[in-house]
């Protein structure tokens, strides 16, 4: 499954190591949301920053506030 993103959106490509149960849950969550893992992780971090630290990371205009902590 892939999402198309505008060409002008900056991205930093990184590798992360996930514990097997975390990776399995992330895959399940991405499947249920019909989004890719990167979108889910980015949204979780945006929501965490807003909710826990009262920071606005300037979310993408296409991102809906779907994930709630």
N, C-alpha and C positions, 0 to 999 in steps of 0.2 A: 504494500500500500504506500503510495507516495502523495505528498501534497505539493502543489505548485506554489512557489513563492515568487514575489516580484524580484526582478534582477537587481534592483537597487537596495535590497535588504542586505545589510552586512551580517556575515556569519563567521564564527570562529569554530573551526573543526577541532574537536578534541576527543580523546578516547577516555573512557571511564571504565573502571572495574566494578561490577555489581555482584553482590551475593546472589546465588541461584534463586532463593525465594523472592528477592527484590526484582530480579530480572523477569521472573515468571509473572509476578503481579503487574509489573510495568507493561509487559506484553499483553496481558489480559485487559488491563485498563485501556491501553491504546486500541485494542480490537473493539472493545465495547463502545469507545468514544468515536471510533472510525477515524482516528488520527494516528500520526506516526509517533514513535517514542520521543523524538526530539521535541515535538510540539507539546507532548504531555509533560516532559521534564521542564521545559521552559515555562509552561503555565504554572506548574507547581512552585517553581522558584519565584515567579512574579507574585503569585498569591501569598506565599510565605512572607515575602518582603513587605507586601502591603498590609497583611493582617498582623504579623508578629512585630515588625519593626517600623511600621508606618512609613515605609519608603515607596515611592513611585518609580519603578524602573522603566517607565514609558513603554507600556505594552504595545504590541503591534495592533494596528487598527483592526485587523481581521480577527484578533483573539477575542473570544467571548469569555466572560467570567463564568466558566463552567465548573471548574474544580474549586471546591470550598474546603478549607482546612477546618 
